[in-house]
């Protein structure tokens, strides 16, 4: 549920209902999911693939894993190859929150909870299970707190958004080829088409899109522009380096991580 004001709005803005409504308006929707193995999660994303594609013929879904036990961890939404959102927010259970970050349910709207079913979630108590029944609670709401969630996303437009779209298109076309899925191929937009458009946003910020991809995820040689950018910026620092990272570890052999 992307909006949670009352029962009617909640259903209208439930993600699958919203995507179906846009598909009925003629919008083509392409969704690339990680085909997680059953050992990692109790319900594979092939269930989501099947349920979403049943909604409308304009909704196209590919599950792709590259036969590995981990995902590419890219979380993006691109609109018309003109606007892109990138960051850390999952479109999943347990991620929606308010500025209150409340531990317990403080009342929903019109007899409906703000955190229905498995949206009331705390992985330190119990991880997701029985996802085929999304509205069945995992926790005892009167005794066990939910885990508040705070994450960051940014919105990009113009050339930066086109680069995010290019990344998705390259991954989609490769996943289609590798899985043999009967789905449309995608074509990249060119920068020239942006020159006639004016940005509706005030202010501007120059930015660069970097990524990590390789043979299993995109069918090309390894690109490590994220690591290259990190090293270049850190080595050229003159005064301060600020680092916040949930996973600050090294994969280099014989180099343990120490405080």
C-alpha beads as a LAMMPS data file, in Angstrom:
LAMMPS data file: protein, C-alpha beads

259 atoms
258 bonds

1 atom types
1 bond types

-500.0 500.0 xlo xhi
-500.0 500.0 ylo yhi
-500.0 500.0 zlo zhi

Masses

1 110.0

Atoms # bond

1 1 1 0.000 0.000 0.000
2 1 1 1.697 3.187 -1.220
3 1 1 -0.906 5.481 0.369
4 1 1 -2.682 4.731 3.634
5 1 1 -5.300 7.413 4.332
6 1 1 -8.423 5.284 4.422
7 1 1 -9.707 1.941 3.214
8 1 1 -10.617 3.182 -0.257
9 1 1 -7.305 4.877 -0.928
10 1 1 -5.373 1.951 0.460
11 1 1 -6.900 -0.398 -2.075
12 1 1 -6.586 2.119 -4.905
13 1 1 -2.885 2.626 -4.222
14 1 1 -1.950 -0.957 -3.456
15 1 1 0.966 -1.539 -5.800
16 1 1 -0.586 -4.318 -7.874
17 1 1 -3.864 -2.405 -8.240
18 1 1 -2.002 0.770 -9.246
19 1 1 0.048 -1.062 -11.867
20 1 1 -3.072 -2.696 -13.265
21 1 1 -4.832 0.662 -13.531
22 1 1 -1.914 2.197 -15.437
23 1 1 -1.727 -0.874 -17.695
24 1 1 -5.421 -0.461 -18.507
25 1 1 -4.645 3.144 -19.485
26 1 1 -2.208 1.827 -22.085
27 1 1 1.070 2.137 -20.168
28 1 1 3.580 -0.653 -20.822
29 1 1 5.084 -1.861 -17.536
30 1 1 8.321 -3.861 -17.300
31 1 1 9.339 -5.458 -13.999
32 1 1 12.640 -7.249 -13.434
33 1 1 12.575 -9.476 -10.348
34 1 1 15.256 -11.506 -8.638
35 1 1 14.421 -15.188 -9.033
36 1 1 15.332 -16.001 -5.463
37 1 1 15.859 -19.683 -4.644
38 1 1 13.469 -21.342 -2.205
39 1 1 16.338 -21.820 0.234
40 1 1 16.560 -18.054 0.657
41 1 1 12.859 -17.271 0.888
42 1 1 9.815 -19.424 1.349
43 1 1 7.987 -17.994 -1.678
44 1 1 9.935 -17.453 -4.883
45 1 1 9.318 -14.361 -6.989
46 1 1 7.887 -16.584 -9.714
47 1 1 4.665 -16.270 -7.694
48 1 1 4.815 -12.476 -8.066
49 1 1 5.605 -12.871 -11.755
50 1 1 2.545 -15.027 -12.313
51 1 1 0.177 -12.867 -10.281
52 1 1 1.286 -9.569 -11.854
53 1 1 1.119 -10.823 -15.433
54 1 1 -2.384 -12.146 -14.811
55 1 1 -3.491 -8.551 -14.175
56 1 1 -2.980 -7.253 -17.731
57 1 1 -1.145 -8.000 -20.976
58 1 1 0.699 -4.674 -20.679
59 1 1 2.475 -5.915 -17.534
60 1 1 5.649 -7.809 -18.424
61 1 1 7.726 -9.541 -15.746
62 1 1 11.016 -11.444 -15.904
63 1 1 12.542 -13.341 -12.982
64 1 1 16.300 -13.482 -13.372
65 1 1 19.001 -14.771 -11.051
66 1 1 21.979 -15.814 -13.126
67 1 1 21.967 -19.073 -11.144
68 1 1 23.444 -17.368 -8.077
69 1 1 22.311 -17.157 -4.462
70 1 1 22.362 -13.369 -4.352
71 1 1 20.682 -10.493 -6.166
72 1 1 22.065 -7.463 -7.981
73 1 1 20.385 -5.325 -5.319
74 1 1 19.402 -2.526 -7.700
75 1 1 16.184 -0.766 -6.652
76 1 1 14.965 1.599 -9.336
77 1 1 11.790 2.963 -10.894
78 1 1 11.993 4.714 -14.278
79 1 1 9.120 6.649 -15.856
80 1 1 9.144 7.133 -19.644
81 1 1 12.970 7.120 -19.607
82 1 1 12.712 10.715 -18.338
83 1 1 12.400 10.421 -14.551
84 1 1 14.211 7.876 -12.398
85 1 1 14.161 6.968 -8.730
86 1 1 17.133 5.125 -7.223
87 1 1 18.073 4.292 -3.672
88 1 1 17.477 1.781 -0.918
89 1 1 13.701 1.462 -0.626
90 1 1 12.202 -1.951 -1.382
91 1 1 8.701 -2.263 -2.801
92 1 1 8.016 -4.960 -0.246
93 1 1 6.420 -5.865 3.059
94 1 1 7.724 -4.116 6.158
95 1 1 9.109 -1.030 4.401
96 1 1 6.253 1.508 4.539
97 1 1 6.495 3.877 7.505
98 1 1 5.624 7.375 8.714
99 1 1 7.660 10.117 10.346
100 1 1 6.475 8.780 13.718
101 1 1 8.372 5.494 13.323
102 1 1 5.961 3.962 15.794
103 1 1 6.811 0.664 17.484
104 1 1 3.192 -0.350 18.030
105 1 1 0.002 0.168 16.092
106 1 1 -1.637 3.431 17.162
107 1 1 -4.821 2.903 15.211
108 1 1 -5.505 2.785 11.517
109 1 1 -8.283 4.330 9.485
110 1 1 -11.907 3.157 9.492
111 1 1 -11.161 -0.085 11.309
112 1 1 -8.220 -0.922 9.050
113 1 1 -4.688 -1.131 10.406
114 1 1 -1.894 1.061 9.048
115 1 1 0.338 -2.009 8.910
116 1 1 -1.817 -4.870 7.597
117 1 1 -0.638 -8.446 7.956
118 1 1 3.046 -8.920 7.325
119 1 1 3.647 -5.184 7.001
120 1 1 3.754 -5.299 10.809
121 1 1 7.221 -6.792 10.733
122 1 1 10.283 -7.235 12.923
123 1 1 13.039 -9.512 11.585
124 1 1 14.812 -9.516 14.963
125 1 1 11.830 -11.507 16.286
126 1 1 10.766 -13.523 13.247
127 1 1 11.636 -13.323 9.571
128 1 1 9.140 -13.535 6.733
129 1 1 7.302 -16.812 6.280
130 1 1 4.048 -17.965 4.701
131 1 1 4.108 -15.064 2.222
132 1 1 1.302 -16.635 0.212
133 1 1 -0.923 -15.341 3.043
134 1 1 0.174 -11.689 3.178
135 1 1 -2.599 -10.516 5.516
136 1 1 -1.873 -13.133 8.181
137 1 1 0.085 -11.556 11.051
138 1 1 3.622 -12.632 11.897
139 1 1 3.731 -10.903 15.282
140 1 1 1.544 -10.489 18.342
141 1 1 0.635 -6.847 17.895
142 1 1 -0.221 -6.199 21.539
143 1 1 3.037 -7.640 22.842
144 1 1 5.675 -7.467 20.117
145 1 1 6.924 -4.218 18.484
146 1 1 7.373 -3.719 14.760
147 1 1 10.700 -2.546 13.384
148 1 1 10.561 1.093 12.195
149 1 1 12.078 1.668 8.758
150 1 1 14.030 4.599 7.384
151 1 1 15.674 4.609 3.987
152 1 1 16.655 7.009 1.229
153 1 1 15.697 7.412 -2.422
154 1 1 16.510 10.222 -4.843
155 1 1 14.783 11.418 -8.004
156 1 1 16.753 12.141 -11.182
157 1 1 15.741 13.558 -14.550
158 1 1 17.201 14.297 -17.996
159 1 1 20.510 12.589 -18.912
160 1 1 20.953 10.964 -15.500
161 1 1 17.507 9.374 -15.751
162 1 1 18.302 8.156 -19.261
163 1 1 21.429 6.424 -17.940
164 1 1 19.386 4.668 -15.247
165 1 1 16.935 3.605 -17.951
166 1 1 19.804 2.325 -20.124
167 1 1 21.005 0.167 -17.257
168 1 1 17.542 -1.348 -16.841
169 1 1 17.105 -1.885 -20.585
170 1 1 20.458 -3.646 -20.891
171 1 1 19.633 -5.909 -17.945
172 1 1 16.085 -6.574 -19.198
173 1 1 17.202 -7.547 -22.702
174 1 1 19.895 -9.845 -21.322
175 1 1 17.482 -11.466 -18.852
176 1 1 14.976 -12.005 -21.685
177 1 1 17.662 -13.681 -23.787
178 1 1 19.012 -15.835 -20.964
179 1 1 15.650 -16.966 -19.595
180 1 1 14.001 -17.391 -22.998
181 1 1 10.999 -15.413 -21.756
182 1 1 8.515 -14.417 -24.440
183 1 1 8.580 -10.712 -23.653
184 1 1 9.190 -7.508 -25.634
185 1 1 12.732 -6.219 -26.094
186 1 1 13.450 -2.634 -25.081
187 1 1 15.180 0.171 -26.980
188 1 1 17.347 2.854 -25.391
189 1 1 16.479 6.522 -25.664
190 1 1 19.118 8.869 -27.033
191 1 1 20.251 12.086 -25.364
192 1 1 19.397 14.169 -28.435
193 1 1 15.684 13.843 -27.686
194 1 1 16.223 15.645 -24.368
195 1 1 17.577 18.861 -25.822
196 1 1 14.116 20.153 -26.727
197 1 1 12.719 19.491 -23.260
198 1 1 12.808 21.929 -20.382
199 1 1 13.118 20.732 -16.836
200 1 1 10.135 21.557 -14.619
201 1 1 12.286 21.530 -11.491
202 1 1 14.090 24.550 -10.069
203 1 1 17.790 24.285 -9.453
204 1 1 20.171 21.743 -10.853
205 1 1 22.917 19.409 -9.739
206 1 1 25.457 17.714 -11.961
207 1 1 25.726 14.011 -11.234
208 1 1 27.129 10.821 -12.670
209 1 1 25.515 7.377 -12.719
210 1 1 27.865 4.533 -11.783
211 1 1 27.127 0.817 -11.438
212 1 1 28.458 -2.690 -10.956
213 1 1 27.543 -5.255 -13.615
214 1 1 29.092 -8.370 -15.051
215 1 1 28.611 -11.372 -17.332
216 1 1 25.920 -12.996 -15.170
217 1 1 23.773 -9.869 -14.852
218 1 1 24.129 -8.073 -18.158
219 1 1 26.130 -10.347 -20.488
220 1 1 29.199 -8.131 -20.744
221 1 1 32.604 -7.754 -19.149
222 1 1 32.717 -6.605 -15.552
223 1 1 32.065 -2.900 -15.055
224 1 1 33.109 -1.608 -11.638
225 1 1 32.540 2.116 -12.024
226 1 1 31.209 2.331 -8.441
227 1 1 34.470 1.021 -6.990
228 1 1 36.492 3.166 -9.383
229 1 1 34.578 6.292 -8.359
230 1 1 34.959 5.468 -4.639
231 1 1 38.730 5.035 -4.971
232 1 1 39.159 8.161 -7.081
233 1 1 37.139 10.380 -4.754
234 1 1 38.657 9.020 -1.525
235 1 1 42.232 9.334 -2.760
236 1 1 41.599 12.900 -3.956
237 1 1 40.018 14.088 -0.678
238 1 1 41.610 17.174 0.888
239 1 1 39.762 17.667 4.174
240 1 1 36.980 15.237 5.109
241 1 1 35.707 11.778 4.200
242 1 1 32.235 10.794 5.459
243 1 1 31.244 7.147 5.082
244 1 1 27.941 5.581 6.100
245 1 1 27.470 2.036 4.883
246 1 1 25.472 -0.864 6.258
247 1 1 27.904 -3.415 4.860
248 1 1 31.441 -2.123 5.411
249 1 1 33.523 -5.255 4.845
250 1 1 36.392 -6.378 2.659
251 1 1 36.470 -9.355 0.336
252 1 1 40.234 -9.217 -0.120
253 1 1 42.020 -12.466 0.862
254 1 1 43.912 -12.546 4.173
255 1 1 42.723 -9.058 5.071
256 1 1 40.484 -9.285 8.099
257 1 1 38.309 -6.341 9.129
258 1 1 39.372 -4.677 12.390
259 1 1 38.378 -1.556 14.337

Bonds

1 1 1 2
2 1 2 3
3 1 3 4
4 1 4 5
5 1 5 6
6 1 6 7
7 1 7 8
8 1 8 9
9 1 9 10
10 1 10 11
11 1 11 12
12 1 12 13
13 1 13 14
14 1 14 15
15 1 15 16
16 1 16 17
17 1 17 18
18 1 18 19
19 1 19 20
20 1 20 21
21 1 21 22
22 1 22 23
23 1 23 24
24 1 24 25
25 1 25 26
26 1 26 27
27 1 27 28
28 1 28 29
29 1 29 30
30 1 30 31
31 1 31 32
32 1 32 33
33 1 33 34
34 1 34 35
35 1 35 36
36 1 36 37
37 1 37 38
38 1 38 39
39 1 39 40
40 1 40 41
41 1 41 42
42 1 42 43
43 1 43 44
44 1 44 45
45 1 45 46
46 1 46 47
47 1 47 48
48 1 48 49
49 1 49 50
50 1 50 51
51 1 51 52
52 1 52 53
53 1 53 54
54 1 54 55
55 1 55 56
56 1 56 57
57 1 57 58
58 1 58 59
59 1 59 60
60 1 60 61
61 1 61 62
62 1 62 63
63 1 63 64
64 1 64 65
65 1 65 66
66 1 66 67
67 1 67 68
68 1 68 69
69 1 69 70
70 1 70 71
71 1 71 72
72 1 72 73
73 1 73 74
74 1 74 75
75 1 75 76
76 1 76 77
77 1 77 78
78 1 78 79
79 1 79 80
80 1 80 81
81 1 81 82
82 1 82 83
83 1 83 84
84 1 84 85
85 1 85 86
86 1 86 87
87 1 87 88
88 1 88 89
89 1 89 90
90 1 90 91
91 1 91 92
92 1 92 93
93 1 93 94
94 1 94 95
95 1 95 96
96 1 96 97
97 1 97 98
98 1 98 99
99 1 99 100
100 1 100 101
101 1 101 102
102 1 102 103
103 1 103 104
104 1 104 105
105 1 105 106
106 1 106 107
107 1 107 108
108 1 108 109
109 1 109 110
110 1 110 111
111 1 111 112
112 1 112 113
113 1 113 114
114 1 114 115
115 1 115 116
116 1 116 117
117 1 117 118
118 1 118 119
119 1 119 120
120 1 120 121
121 1 121 122
122 1 122 123
123 1 123 124
124 1 124 125
125 1 125 126
126 1 126 127
127 1 127 128
128 1 128 129
129 1 129 130
130 1 130 131
131 1 131 132
132 1 132 133
133 1 133 134
134 1 134 135
135 1 135 136
136 1 136 137
137 1 137 138
138 1 138 139
139 1 139 140
140 1 140 141
141 1 141 142
142 1 142 143
143 1 143 144
144 1 144 145
145 1 145 146
146 1 146 147
147 1 147 148
148 1 148 149
149 1 149 150
150 1 150 151
151 1 151 152
152 1 152 153
153 1 153 154
154 1 154 155
155 1 155 156
156 1 156 157
157 1 157 158
158 1 158 159
159 1 159 160
160 1 160 161
161 1 161 162
162 1 162 163
163 1 163 164
164 1 164 165
165 1 165 166
166 1 166 167
167 1 167 168
168 1 168 169
169 1 169 170
170 1 170 171
171 1 171 172
172 1 172 173
173 1 173 174
174 1 174 175
175 1 175 176
176 1 176 177
177 1 177 178
178 1 178 179
179 1 179 180
180 1 180 181
181 1 181 182
182 1 182 183
183 1 183 184
184 1 184 185
185 1 185 186
186 1 186 187
187 1 187 188
188 1 188 189
189 1 189 190
190 1 190 191
191 1 191 192
192 1 192 193
193 1 193 194
194 1 194 195
195 1 195 196
196 1 196 197
197 1 197 198
198 1 198 199
199 1 199 200
200 1 200 201
201 1 201 202
202 1 202 203
203 1 203 204
204 1 204 205
205 1 205 206
206 1 206 207
207 1 207 208
208 1 208 209
209 1 209 210
210 1 210 211
211 1 211 212
212 1 212 213
213 1 213 214
214 1 214 215
215 1 215 216
216 1 216 217
217 1 217 218
218 1 218 219
219 1 219 220
220 1 220 221
221 1 221 222
222 1 222 223
223 1 223 224
224 1 224 225
225 1 225 226
226 1 226 227
227 1 227 228
228 1 228 229
229 1 229 230
230 1 230 231
231 1 231 232
232 1 232 233
233 1 233 234
234 1 234 235
235 1 235 236
236 1 236 237
237 1 237 238
238 1 238 239
239 1 239 240
240 1 240 241
241 1 241 242
242 1 242 243
243 1 243 244
244 1 244 245
245 1 245 246
246 1 246 247
247 1 247 248
248 1 248 249
249 1 249 250
250 1 250 251
251 1 251 252
252 1 252 253
253 1 253 254
254 1 254 255
255 1 255 256
256 1 256 257
257 1 257 258
258 1 258 259
